[in-house]
Amino acid sequence: MDVDIIAEDENPMLHRTDIRFEMTHDEATPSRLSVRDSLAAKLNKDAEEVVVHKLDTKFGMRKTVGYAKVYDDPEAALDVEQQHMLERNKITTDGEDAPAEEA
């Protein structure tokens, strides 16, 4: 899986960089988590600092275009991102566990 950065926009107010990227892959569209890990490795960031928002693959193509936000630190991502995006990217706070069900 080869990741190429198309555009980078700094957003200092929210302590992040908005990234548009393009990737080529041999098999089916890669999972959000594998894309996040590849993007984090390319940018020398921790995976907890990268939130993948969109992956778009045209039918039958081996190329995916996506949008991600790369934060300065994991706390900034937790403060700014919506809860459903954090869940999709498997980002949680260290002390927070899934709520226990009561009987």
HELIX and SHEET records of a PDB file:
HELIX    1   1 PRO A   12  LEU A   14  5                                   3    
HELIX    2   2 ARG A   32  LEU A   43  1                                  12    
HELIX    3   3 ALA A   47  GLU A   49  5                                   3    
HELIX    4   4 PRO A   74  VAL A   80  1                                   7    
HELIX    5   5 GLN A   83  ARG A   88  1                                   6    
SHEET    1   A 4 ASP A   2  ASN A  11  0                                        
SHEET    2   A 4 ARG A  16  THR A  24 -1                                        
SHEET    3   A 4 LYS A  63  TYR A  71 -1                                        
SHEET    4   A 4 VAL A  50  THR A  57 -1                                        
END                                                                             
